[in-house]
Amino acid sequence: MRRTLAWLAMFGLAVFLVAPFIWMILVSLHPAKSPIPDYKDLVPSHPQWSNYGIVLFSPDVPVGRFFLNSIIVSGVVVVGQLFISSLAAYSLARIRFKGSQSLFWLFLSSMMFAGVVTQIPVYLFMRTAGLLDTLSALIIPGLSSAYSVFLLRQFLLSLPFELDEAAYIDGASYWTVYARILMPLSKPALATVASFTFFAVWTDFFWPLLATNSMRIRTLEVGLSIFKNSYGTTNWPLQMAAAVITLAPMMGVFLLTQRYFTRGIQMSGLK
């Protein structure tokens, strides 16, 4: 009985959480420029799947270009952060050198500052480098993260050091130990960092708005607000279709990596 009640409670909670997304999809299938339907008319008799084509290939607002920009920026940042942060974590966790602990605490202290605090210095740097209004301005600031370094370091510390020592005895270099021994064992941690990074970059609004001016460089989060304002009044079906397009990649990544979220929280406390 207790298990049944627990399952019913979880099912009810799941329905409660999923209902807004289902509502959004159903509204997006109504004819363009129609008002928000009542609940009794929520399911459309003739679903307008063409709304998604209208949104993606709109001649006024290049939502398709926004989507491509978001894919490029998110993909490059995820790959770059996995490589750079894993190298930093490896050096801090597995290589003994003078000042390594102090350097780690310096990394850790940077997590005390909110991201918006560094936006002005980063903006000035990008302007001096002539990178504003380019995809590079959206990619370079996200290529490393103190939290990613911390998460990967904690995981690497949980692996036995005998693995490194055995490899060094066999003549392996630091790079060999990193690439062929530790990284294959760190797939759960890498997947966690990849999913966290993807969500952060995909949903970022303020920095792309600040660093870009032209339409062709905007990302989907910024483009969604532009798309909304392009009609003068809210076109709810098309607006919901644009929201579904924005949300779909995140839902896909979440479904693929959801089991790593709990593990990521656990790894944050490993010693």
C-alpha positions, 0 to 999 in steps of 0.5 A: 500500500505504501509503495502504491501511494508513493507511485501515485504521488509521483505520478500526480507530481509528474502530471502536474510538472508536464502539464504546462509543456503539453499545454504549450504544444497544444496551443502551438498547433492552433491557427496563427493569430488565434487567441489562447483557447479555453480548456475545452477547446485546447486540443485542435481539431486540425493541428497546424504543424505548419506553424513550426515551419512559419517560425523557422523560416520567417522572412522577418525574423531568422529564427532558423539562423538563431537556432543554428547559432545556439547549436554552434555556440553550445556545441563548441563551448561544451567540447572546449570546456570538457577539454580545458576544465578536465586538463585543469582538474587533472593537474590539480587532482593528480599532479603534485606541485608546489602551490597546487592547493593554493591554486585550487582555493583560488579557483574555488574562491572565484565561485563566490562571485556572481557571473554578472560581476565579470560581465563588464571586464569580459565585455571590455576585453572582447571590445579591445580584441575586436570580437564583439558581434561575432560567435567568438564573443559568445564562445570564448568566455564560456570555454572554462568554468571554475565549477566544472574544474571543481566537479571534475577534480572531486571525481578524479580524487575519488579514483585510486592513485595506484592507477597513475603509479602503475602507468608511470612505472610502465613508462606512461607520460602525464598525457597518456595517464590523462587521455587513456586511463583517467578520462575513460573512467571519468565518463559520468563526471564528463557527462555531468559537466557537459549537460550542466554546460549545455543548459547554461549556454543554451539558456543564457540571455544577458551575455548574447544580448550584450555582446551581439548587435546584428541579427545573424549573430543572435542566439535563440534565447535572444531571438525569441524576444525579437520574434515576440515583438515582431508582430506588435501584438502577441501571436500565441500559437506562433509564440508557443511554437517558437518556445517549443523549438527553444525547449526541445533540445534541452528536453532531449539533452535532459532525457539523455543525461538525467541520471547524471544530475543526481550523480553530479550533486553527489560528486560535488561532495566527494573528497 
